[in-house]
Amino acid sequence: MLLGIYNYTVVLTYFGMLVAFTGITMALNGDIHKALICLAVSGVCDMFDGKIASTKKNRSLRERRFGIQIDSLSDLICFGILPTVIVYILSDRSDLCFYISGSYLLCALIRLAWFNVDEEERQEISDGARDTYYGLPVTTTALIIPALVGACRMYRWPLEWLGPLTLLIMGCAFLIPFRLKKPALLGKIGMMLCGGAELLILLAGVEL
């Protein structure tokens, strides 16, 4: 037996992380278009992995705890490291972007670790699904960064400083404990449509 969980409840999380790693290598090789596709695909995987996991009834306490941990560890790679690499390269590897990217990544790390603690404590007293987030979820990066890059290329906005500025704002929003209601069905549909439109544009090979 190997350490870890390998049933269907975590397969999509594992796949999303591997897609994100592929995106990191693409970005480092200068293929930002494919890196953005990987970021969007990782976002799609994250959108459905929790739903898939919840279909397994009578999950053990260890399985639930493992699911919390592995999801956040994957999120750090998908929505922490990958977007910082994309923005850093698009900003011509400037010193300012280097420091901002590092700060963003640290904020994402802190938020995800805090979320793990908070979610385990919540599940000890409640069996229901979470209905409120505190701060901006890191997964929103999968929508924001492709949209930002596309808008900057389309309208010729200065991506070299708008990219780092966006990371800085998102990093702060990760840690500011404002209440954010978890999207209901219509909100999720809207997010899926936006993410799907971005992904289709990227897959169509439209030059951003």
KEPANU-212136 format. One line per 5 residues: number of its first residue (from 1); for each residue x negated, y negated, z negated of C-alpha. Coordinates in Angstrom, 2 decimals, always signed. Each point is the difference from the previous one (the first is absolute). Example, Ala and Ser with C-alpha at 12.3 -4.5 7.8 and 13.67 -1.06 7.14 Angstrom:
// KEPANU-212136
1 = -12.30,+4.50,-7.80 ~ -1.37,-3.44,+0.66 .
// end
This chain:
// KEPANU-212136
1 = +0.00,+0.00,+0.00 ~ -1.15,-3.51,+0.81 ~ +0.42,-3.04,-2.19 ~ +2.84,-2.26,+1.10 ~ +3.50,+0.32,+1.45 .
6 = +0.49,+1.26,+3.57 ~ +3.73,+0.42,+0.51 ~ +2.12,-2.02,+2.42 ~ +0.61,-2.81,-2.51 ~ -3.50,-1.44,+0.50 .
11 = -0.77,+0.88,+3.62 ~ +1.14,-3.36,+1.35 ~ -2.09,-1.84,-2.61 ~ -3.09,+1.99,+1.02 ~ +0.71,-0.65,+3.68 .
16 = +0.43,-3.74,-0.57 ~ -3.36,-0.20,-1.75 ~ -1.75,+1.84,+2.85 ~ +1.63,-2.36,+2.51 ~ -1.25,-2.96,-2.03 .
21 = -3.53,+1.43,-0.05 ~ +0.21,+0.34,+3.76 ~ +1.06,-3.64,+0.16 ~ -3.00,-1.07,-2.07 ~ -2.38,+1.75,+2.40 .
26 = +1.84,-1.55,+2.97 ~ -0.34,-3.48,-1.49 ~ -3.69,+0.50,-0.71 ~ -0.46,+1.05,+3.63 ~ +1.73,-3.19,+1.16 .
31 = +3.33,+1.53,+1.06 ~ +2.30,-2.24,-2.03 ~ +3.04,+0.95,+2.09 ~ -0.20,+3.66,-1.02 ~ -0.85,-0.98,-3.58 .
36 = +3.23,-2.01,-0.19 ~ +1.92,+2.99,+1.38 ~ -1.48,+2.13,-2.78 ~ +1.02,-2.60,-2.60 ~ +3.57,-0.01,+1.33 .
41 = +0.16,+3.82,+0.09 ~ -1.27,+0.16,-3.57 ~ +2.80,-2.37,-0.96 ~ +2.56,+2.28,+1.61 ~ -1.43,+3.00,-1.86 .
46 = +0.19,-1.86,-3.30 ~ +3.60,-1.00,+0.67 ~ +1.12,+3.63,+0.15 ~ -2.38,+1.96,-2.24 ~ +1.92,-0.84,-3.17 .
51 = +3.30,+1.02,+1.55 ~ -1.47,+3.30,+1.10 ~ -1.47,+0.66,-3.44 ~ +3.36,-0.70,-1.67 ~ +1.65,+2.82,+2.00 .
56 = -1.87,+2.58,-2.07 ~ +2.11,+0.74,-3.02 ~ -1.41,+0.87,-3.40 ~ -3.47,-1.31,+0.65 ~ -2.27,+0.70,-2.93 .
61 = -1.40,-2.83,-2.12 ~ -3.43,+0.63,+1.50 ~ +1.39,-0.20,+3.54 ~ +1.72,-3.32,-0.75 ~ -3.11,-1.47,-1.60 .
66 = -2.16,+1.21,+2.85 ~ +2.40,-1.59,+2.48 ~ -0.31,-3.37,-1.74 ~ -3.79,+0.14,-0.04 ~ -0.55,+1.30,+3.53 .
71 = +2.41,-2.53,+1.48 ~ -1.85,-2.93,-1.56 ~ -3.42,+1.39,+0.89 ~ +1.14,+0.35,+3.59 ~ +1.48,-3.52,-0.08 .
76 = -3.36,-1.44,-1.05 ~ -1.55,+1.38,+3.19 ~ +2.96,-0.70,+2.29 ~ +1.00,-3.46,-1.21 ~ -3.10,-1.07,-1.86 .
81 = -3.12,+0.99,+1.92 ~ +1.40,+0.22,+3.54 ~ +1.54,-3.52,+0.17 ~ -3.07,-1.59,-1.59 ~ -2.24,+1.61,+2.61 .
86 = +2.29,-1.19,+2.81 ~ +0.14,-3.59,-1.26 ~ -3.70,-0.10,-0.83 ~ -0.97,+1.04,+3.53 ~ +2.52,-2.35,+1.62 .
91 = -1.44,-2.83,-2.11 ~ -3.45,+0.60,+1.54 ~ -1.25,+1.52,-3.27 ~ -0.24,-3.40,-1.67 ~ -1.34,-0.29,-3.55 .
96 = +3.25,-1.63,-1.13 ~ +2.07,+2.88,+1.36 ~ -2.37,+2.48,-1.65 ~ +0.68,-1.45,-3.45 ~ +3.73,-0.40,+0.61 .
101 = +0.27,+3.56,+1.33 ~ -1.76,+1.31,-3.09 ~ +2.33,-1.98,-2.24 ~ +3.04,+1.29,+1.90 ~ -1.20,+3.58,-0.35 .
106 = -0.59,-0.45,-3.74 ~ +3.52,-1.42,-0.42 ~ +1.44,+2.97,+1.89 ~ -1.98,+2.41,-2.19 ~ +1.17,-1.63,-3.22 .
111 = +3.61,-0.11,+1.14 ~ +0.07,+3.64,+1.05 ~ -1.60,+1.16,-3.26 ~ +2.51,-2.06,-1.99 ~ +2.87,+1.34,+2.09 .
116 = -1.08,+3.58,-0.78 ~ +0.08,-0.67,-3.73 ~ +3.29,-1.86,+0.20 ~ +1.66,+2.67,+2.15 ~ -1.05,+2.86,-2.30 .
121 = +1.39,-1.92,-2.98 ~ +3.23,-0.72,+1.89 ~ +0.48,+3.63,+0.97 ~ -0.36,+1.05,-3.63 ~ +3.20,-1.86,-0.87 .
126 = +1.90,+0.08,+3.30 ~ +0.69,+2.57,+2.69 ~ +1.37,-2.53,+2.46 ~ -1.77,-1.73,+2.85 ~ -1.76,-3.32,-0.52 .
131 = +2.14,-2.97,+0.99 ~ -2.39,-2.88,-0.73 ~ -3.62,-0.74,+0.82 ~ -2.20,-2.47,-1.83 ~ -2.24,-1.86,+2.41 .
136 = -0.42,+0.61,+3.71 ~ -0.35,+3.70,+0.94 ~ -3.29,+0.69,+1.81 ~ +1.86,+1.91,+2.70 ~ +1.40,-3.28,+1.41 .
141 = -3.46,-0.47,+1.53 ~ +1.00,+2.48,+2.73 ~ +2.60,-2.50,+1.20 ~ -1.81,-3.27,-0.71 ~ -3.43,+0.58,+1.54 .
146 = +1.12,+1.27,+3.45 ~ +2.56,-2.83,+0.16 ~ -2.66,-2.55,-0.95 ~ -2.51,+1.25,+2.57 ~ +2.66,+0.06,+2.70 .
151 = +1.21,-3.53,-0.82 ~ -3.54,-1.38,-0.09 ~ -0.83,+1.51,+3.37 ~ +3.30,-1.06,+1.54 ~ -0.02,-3.60,-1.23 .
156 = -3.79,-0.37,-0.14 ~ +0.01,-0.67,-3.73 ~ -3.41,+0.11,-1.75 ~ -0.09,+3.60,-1.19 ~ -3.53,-0.44,-1.39 .
161 = +1.41,-1.95,-2.95 ~ +3.70,+0.94,+0.02 ~ -0.97,+3.66,-0.46 ~ -2.04,-0.57,-3.17 ~ +2.59,-2.48,-1.29 .
166 = +2.73,+2.62,+0.42 ~ -2.08,+2.58,-1.88 ~ -0.58,-2.50,-2.80 ~ +3.70,-0.78,-0.34 ~ +1.00,+3.67,+0.10 .
171 = -2.67,+0.93,-2.54 ~ +1.37,-2.58,-2.45 ~ +3.56,+1.15,+0.70 ~ -1.00,+3.59,-0.88 ~ -0.72,-1.04,-3.59 .
176 = +2.52,-2.78,-0.71 ~ +2.83,+1.79,-1.88 ~ +2.98,-1.49,+1.80 ~ +3.02,+2.26,+0.29 ~ +0.66,+1.39,+3.47 .
181 = +3.10,+2.10,+0.47 ~ -0.65,+3.22,+1.87 ~ +1.60,-0.26,+3.46 ~ +3.44,+1.53,+0.37 ~ +1.05,+1.93,+3.09 .
186 = +0.35,-3.08,+2.22 ~ -3.36,-1.35,-1.15 ~ -1.69,+3.31,+0.71 ~ +1.61,+0.15,+3.43 ~ -1.25,-3.52,+0.73 .
191 = -3.53,+0.91,-1.09 ~ +0.12,+3.16,+2.10 ~ +1.13,-1.97,+3.04 ~ -2.75,-2.59,-0.46 ~ -2.64,+2.65,-0.56 .
196 = +1.29,+2.06,+2.90 ~ -0.06,-3.01,+2.32 ~ -3.58,-0.79,-1.00 ~ -1.04,+3.61,+0.51 ~ +1.68,+0.21,+3.41 .
201 = -1.73,-3.20,+1.13 ~ -3.35,+1.38,-1.12 ~ +0.59,+3.41,+1.60 ~ +1.04,-1.71,+3.24 ~ -3.48,-1.43,+0.17 .
206 = +1.09,-3.64,-0.03 ~ -3.05,-2.19,-0.42 ~ +0.29,-1.80,-3.34 .
// end
